[in-house]
Amino acid sequence: MSTPTPTPRNSAAFLDSPGTPFTIRDAPMPNPAANEIVIRVAAVAVNPVDAGRKELGFMIEKFPWVFGCDGT
């Protein structure tokens, strides 16, 4: 008898408006196309540019914005 595979979960750090704390909450799981893959990220980095973006809304077109694009 095989063990059922758990449904994967995806979470992200969201910024709802400039200058507010980010919140970690569930995010949609991407559905890759036939020529794409989904990579499981174990950690993300928030770099100095992200800090400025968080406080000022710099280069953010719409909210909520998902924080962090550096990952391992």
WOZI-V392933 format. One record per residue. N is the residue number from 1. SS is DSSP state (H for helix, E for strand, C for the rest). BURIAL is 1 if it has 24 or more other ideal C-beta (glycine too) atoms within 12 Angstrom, else 0. Layout:
n = (N,N)
ss = (SS,SS)
burial = (BURIAL,BURIAL)
This chain:
n = (1,2,3,4,5,6,7,8,9,10,11,12,13,14,15,16,17,18,19,20,21,22,23,24,25,26,27,28,29,30,31,32,33,34,35,36,37,38,39,40,41,42,43,44,45,46,47,48,49,50,51,52,53,54,55,56,57,58,59,60,61,62,63,64,65,66,67,68,69,70,71,72)
ss = (C,C,C,C,C,C,C,C,C,C,E,E,E,E,E,C,C,C,C,C,C,C,E,E,E,E,C,C,C,C,C,C,C,C,C,C,C,C,C,C,C,C,C,E,E,C,C,H,H,H,H,H,H,H,H,H,C,C,C,C,C,C,C,C,E,E,C,C,C,E,E,C)
burial = (0,0,0,0,0,0,0,0,0,0,0,1,1,1,1,0,0,0,0,0,0,1,0,0,0,0,0,0,0,0,0,0,0,0,0,0,0,0,0,0,0,0,0,0,0,0,0,0,0,1,0,0,1,1,0,0,0,0,0,1,0,0,0,0,1,1,1,1,0,0,0,0)
